[in-house]
Amino acid sequence: MKSFVINQNDSGQRLDRFVLKCAPRLPHALLYKYIRLKRIKINGKRGKINDRLQPGDTVELYINDDFFETAPAVYDFMFASKKLPVLYEDQNILLIDKPEGLLVHPDDREFRDTLITRIQRYLYEKGEYDPAAEHSFAPALANRIDRNTGGIVIAAKNAATLRVLNEKIKTRQLDKFYLCLVHGVLKQKSDTLTGWLYKDETKNQVWVKAQPFPGAKEIRTRYQVKKEYTDRSLVEVELLTGRTHQIRAQFAAIGHPLVGDGKYGKNAADKKQGFTHQALYSYRLRFSFTDDAEHLNYLNGREFTVANVWFADQSFQS
C-alpha cells in the first residue's frame, strides 16, 4: 500500500487522473476495477472516479508496487545546462529569453538539455522544486516557440498558475509580439494579414492560401514596419491567431519570406551573410487580462521586452 497526502499542486484533480500520474504503469481497466473493489480510497473511504481531490486529503492505493515508478538516483534534468537567461521571475512564473537552437521540450533526439529541463534544474537547485515531494506536478511551460526561434517563453512554478495561464492564452488575454527581418520592402507599412493555413503533420510544414480550403484554419497576423533597408524590412508582428509557423509561412505567401528561413524562403545567399536560421524573435509580452486571473491579477497590464535582438540594429533598440 502507498499513501499520498494531497498538496496544493495536486488539488482539484479527478481521482482517476491523479492515480494514473502516481502509478503510470497501471492499466486503465485495472484502475477502474480497483476503484470498484475499494482498493483506492480517499480519507479511508471508497473513492469515486470523478471525486475532486482537496488539499489535505489522503489517497491510499492498495495496488502492487510494480505499477509505480522508482525514483531515479539522479534526475535527468540534472544533466541539462545551467545556462538560463531569466527575464523575469516571481513566486509563480518565470519568463525565459530562450536562445535560438534550444528545444523547449524533449524529443526523440534530445531529452536532457532542453528549456524545460534547464528550468527544472534551476528551480531544483534553488530549492523551489522537489520531485520527491510532488506526486503529479512538475514545473511546466505555458507556451512554446520553435527551436530556431528565440524569445520569451513562460514557465509556471505551480499547478494553479499553469491552469490560469493556459486559460488566459486560450482566450487570448496575453499579447505576444515578434520582431522579424523580411526580404523586400512592404508596400503597406502596417496591415493585418488574413489567410488560411493547413499543416502537414508528417512533414512539419504548413501551406497558406488567401481563400479557405479543406483542412485549413483561418489565420490573422498584424504587422508594422519598424525600419527599412535597401532590400529588407524590420517588422514587428502581433499574432492574432497562433498557428504553427504562422509568421514564417504568411510572410512567405505574400512574397516577403523571413531572412534566413530555409523552410519557407530561399536562404542560400542569407547563409553566406551569417543567417543560419530564420530572423524571428518573440521579443515582447503583455498581460492583458479582461476577467479575473485569480492569484495572477498582479500581472495584469505588465509588459516585458527583450532588450537586444540579434538581427535588430541598435538604432531601433534605442
N, C-alpha and C positions, 0 to 999 in steps of 0.2 A: 504493500500500500504506500502511495505517496500522497502527501498533503501539501496544499498550496494556499497561502493567505493572500487574498486579492488586494493589490495595491492600486494607486490612482491610475497607473498606466494600463492595468487590466480591466478596470471598471467599465461598465456599460456594454461589455461584450456578451453575446449569447454563450450559454454554457457549452454547446457543441463546438463552437469555433475556438473557444479557449482551450478545451481539451485537446483538439487536434493540433494546436500550436505547442502544447506541453508534451504531447505524445504523438509526434508526426508520423510514426510508423504504424499507428493504429488504423486499421481499415475502417472506412465509414460505416459499413454494415455492422461491424463488431461494436463500434461506438454506440449505435442506437440500441443494439442488443443489451449492452452493459447498462445503459440507462434504464431500460425496461426491467432488468434484473436487480436494480438498486445497487449496482457496483460503482456508480458515480453519484456522489452525494454533495449537497450544499448544506453546510452547518448541521451535519448529521442526519439530514432528511433526503429522501429521494429527489434527485434533480430532474428537471424537465428540459427538453431540448432548447426551448426558446427562453428559458429563465435568463434574466439580465443580471449580471454579477455586480455587486456593490462593494466598495472598499470595506475591508474587514471581514468579508465572507471567507469561510474556509471550504475549499473544494477538496474532497477526498476521492482518490482514484484507486479502486481495488482491481488493478489490472497488472499483467506481467511486466517485469522490468524491461523485457525485450522491446517493448513499444516506445520506450523513452530513449533519447539520445544522451550519450555520455559526454560530459563536459570535456573539451579538449585540454591537453596540458598547456598548450599555447594557442591563443586565439589567432585566427587567420589575419585579422586586421592589424595585428602587431607586426606583420611583415610589410605593411604599407609605409610609404614615405611620410616623414613628419612635416613635409612642406605643405602648408595650408594657408593661403592668403585670406585672412579673415577681414571682411569689410565692415561687419557689424556683428555684435553678439550681446545677448541678454539672457535672462533665465529661461527663456522659451525658444528662441530661434538663433540660428547662425545664418549670416549672409556671406557666402564664399565667392570670391572672384576667381572662378575656375580657369586655369590655364588651358590653352589650346593643346590638343594631343592627349588629354586625360579623359578616360571614360568616366561617366558618372556612376554607373553600376557595373558589376562584374559581368563578363560574358564567357563564352567557351574558350577564348584565347587569353583573357586576363581576368583573374578573380581575386588577386591580392591587393595590387596597388591601383585603386580606383578612388574617385572622390568620396564615396560613402565610406569606404574602409579607412581613408585618411581621417574623416570626421569622427568615426567611431574610435580610432586610436587616440585622437586628440582629446575627446571627451573622457575616455577611459583613463588616460594619464593625468587628466585634471581632477579625477575623482567624481565626475558627474555622470558616468555611465558604468554600471557594474553588471555584466551579462549574467553573472551567477545569481544576482538578486532580482532579475527580471524574468518573468515567466513567459511573456508573449510580445514584448516590445523591444525594439532597438531603434536608436536614432535613425531617422529616415528623411529622404528628400521629398519636398513638396512639388518641385518642378524639375525638369531636366533640359539639357541642351546637348547638341551633337558633340561628338568627340573633338572635332576640329574647329568648333566654335567656342570662344572664350566668353566669360562674363558671369553675371550674378546667378547663383543657384541658392535656393532657400532650403535650409535643413531644420527639421523640428526636433527639439530635445525631448519631447514627451508626447504621449498619445493624444491628449486633449488638444494640443497645439496642432498636431498633424491633421486631426479631424476638422478643425476650424479652417486651417489653410486650404485643405482640399476643397471645402465648400466654397470659400471665397474665390479660389481660382476657377472653379466650375461655373460660378455665377459672375465671373469677370469683374471682380472687385479689387483686382490688382492690375495696375497698368505697367506693361513691360515695353521698354523702348530699346531699340538696337541701333547701332551705327554700322553702316556698310559702305564699302567703296565699290562703285559700279563702273562698268565701261560706258563711255559716251557721256553726252550732255543731255539731260532730260528736257524736253520742251516745256512741260508743266513743272514749275518749281515746287509745287505742293499739290497733292491729289490723294484720292482714295481709290486704290486699285481693287476691282472686283473680278472674280473668275470662279472656275470650278476645277477642283483638284481631285485626281484619282491616284491612289497609292498601290503600287505593285509590291506586296509584302515579300515575295521571293527575291526581288532584285533590290529592295530597299530604295526604290526610286519612285518619283511621282511625275504626273503629267498635268499640265494646266491648260485649260481652254477657256475661251470667252463665254461660251454657252454651256448649259447643262448637258451632261452625257451620262450614260449608265454607270452607276457605281461611284460617281464623283460627288464631292461635298463642296458647298459654297465656301469661298474664302474672301476675306476683306483685309486689305493692308493699306494703312495710311502712311504717307511719307512726306518729308520736307527736305529739300536740298539745303545743305549747310555750307558747302563750299564747292566751287567748280574749278577744274583744271582744264588743260587743253583737250584731253580725251577721256577724262574721268570725272566722277562726281562723288562727293562725300554726302551721304544721305542718312537722315535719322528716320527710323521706321517704328511705327507703333502697330503691334499686332492686334487687330480687332477680332480675328479668329486665330486659333492656334493649331495649325496642321503641320504634319511632318514636312520639313524642307520648304515651308511656305514662302519665306522671303527669297530664298535662292531660286526656286522654280518660277515664282511670279515675275521677278525682275528679268529672268532669262526669257520668259514668254513675251515680254514687251520689248525685247531687243537690247536689254541692258544687264547682261549677266554680271554677277559679282566677280571682281578681280580675284584670281587665284582659285576659282571654283572649277575643279576638274570633272565634276559630275554634270553640271548644267551649263558650263561655259567651255571655252577652248583656252586652256591656260598654259600652253606650251611657251608662249612668249612671257607670260606672267612669271613662270618659274625662273626664267633667266634673270628676272628683276628681283628675285627673292621671295616671291609669293608662293609658298609651297602648299598653302591651303587657303580656303575662302576668307576674304577680308570681311568678317562679320563678328560683331561683338554685342552681347547683351549687357549694355553699359548703364542702364538706368531703371530703377524700380520705384513705383509709388503705390502705397497702400491707400486705397480709395473705397473704404467700406461705406455701403449705403444702408446697411442694417447692422444689428448687434453682432459684434465679434467676440462677445464674452470676455475672457481674460486677456484678449489681444486688442481691446479697444484703444489702448495707449499708443498703438502703432498707426492709427488712422490719421491720414494726412502726411505722414512722414515719407520722405523721398531719399533715396540713396543712389549715388552716382560713382562709377569708377573714374578716377581722375585721369588716368593715362591709358589710352587705347593705342595699340601698337601701330596702326596704319593711319591714325589721325594726327595731323601736324600740330605743333604747339600753339600756333596762332588760333586754331579752332578751340583748343582746350582752355585757353585763357579767356 
